[in-house]
């Protein structure tokens, strides 16, 4: 290996999730923050959790309601 080209390795790096979970692992940064981890991700927990970052869920619900009204003949 060449010297002085590799980033510093932190064997006890800490990863903090927004749910409060703390994970210790090896990484090139001493501390990281994540929004979703395996303790709170819907795929691993089996619970539905909607994460809305830009009002996309409300926008989708409005479009869905509008489409259903058109199908029923209402305006």
C-alpha positions as CSV (number, residue, x, y, z in Angstrom):
1,X,0.0,0.0,0.0
2,X,1.1,3.5,-0.7
3,X,1.6,5.8,2.3
4,X,-0.3,9.0,2.9
5,X,-3.1,8.4,0.4
6,X,-5.6,6.5,2.5
7,X,-8.1,8.3,4.8
8,X,-7.7,7.8,8.5
9,X,-9.7,4.7,9.8
10,X,-11.7,5.0,13.0
11,X,-12.4,1.5,14.4
12,X,-14.9,2.7,16.9
13,X,-16.9,5.2,14.8
14,X,-20.4,6.1,16.1
15,X,-23.5,6.2,13.8
16,X,-26.5,7.9,15.3
17,X,-30.0,7.5,13.9
18,X,-32.8,10.0,14.3
19,X,-34.8,7.3,16.1
20,X,-32.2,7.3,18.9
21,X,-30.4,4.1,17.9
22,X,-26.6,4.2,18.2
23,X,-24.3,1.8,16.2
24,X,-20.6,1.4,16.6
25,X,-18.6,0.3,13.6
26,X,-15.4,1.0,11.7
27,X,-15.5,3.9,9.2
28,X,-13.4,6.8,7.8
29,X,-15.4,9.4,9.8
30,X,-15.5,9.4,13.6
31,X,-19.2,10.2,13.8
32,X,-22.2,10.1,11.4
33,X,-25.9,10.9,11.6
34,X,-28.5,9.0,9.5
35,X,-32.3,9.4,9.1
36,X,-33.2,5.7,8.9
37,X,-31.4,2.6,10.3
38,X,-32.3,-1.1,10.5
39,X,-34.1,-0.5,13.8
40,X,-36.6,1.9,12.4
41,X,-36.7,1.0,8.6
42,X,-40.2,-0.4,7.6
43,X,-38.6,-3.2,5.6
44,X,-36.9,-4.6,8.8
45,X,-39.6,-3.7,11.3
46,X,-42.7,-4.7,9.3
47,X,-44.4,-1.5,10.4
48,X,-45.6,1.1,7.9
49,X,-43.9,4.5,8.3
50,X,-44.4,7.4,5.9
51,X,-41.5,9.7,5.7
52,X,-42.6,12.9,4.0
53,X,-39.9,15.4,3.1
54,X,-41.7,17.8,0.7
55,X,-45.5,17.4,1.2
56,X,-45.5,14.6,-1.4
57,X,-47.9,12.4,0.5
58,X,-50.5,15.2,0.8
59,X,-50.0,16.1,-2.9
60,X,-50.6,12.4,-3.8
61,X,-53.8,12.2,-1.6
62,X,-55.2,15.4,-3.2
63,X,-54.6,13.9,-6.7
64,X,-56.2,10.6,-5.7
65,X,-59.3,12.3,-4.3
66,X,-59.6,14.5,-7.4
67,X,-59.4,11.4,-9.6
68,X,-62.0,9.5,-7.6
69,X,-64.4,12.5,-7.8
70,X,-64.0,12.5,-11.6
71,X,-64.7,8.8,-11.8
72,X,-67.9,9.2,-9.8
73,X,-69.1,12.1,-12.1
74,X,-68.6,14.8,-9.5
75,X,-66.8,18.0,-10.1
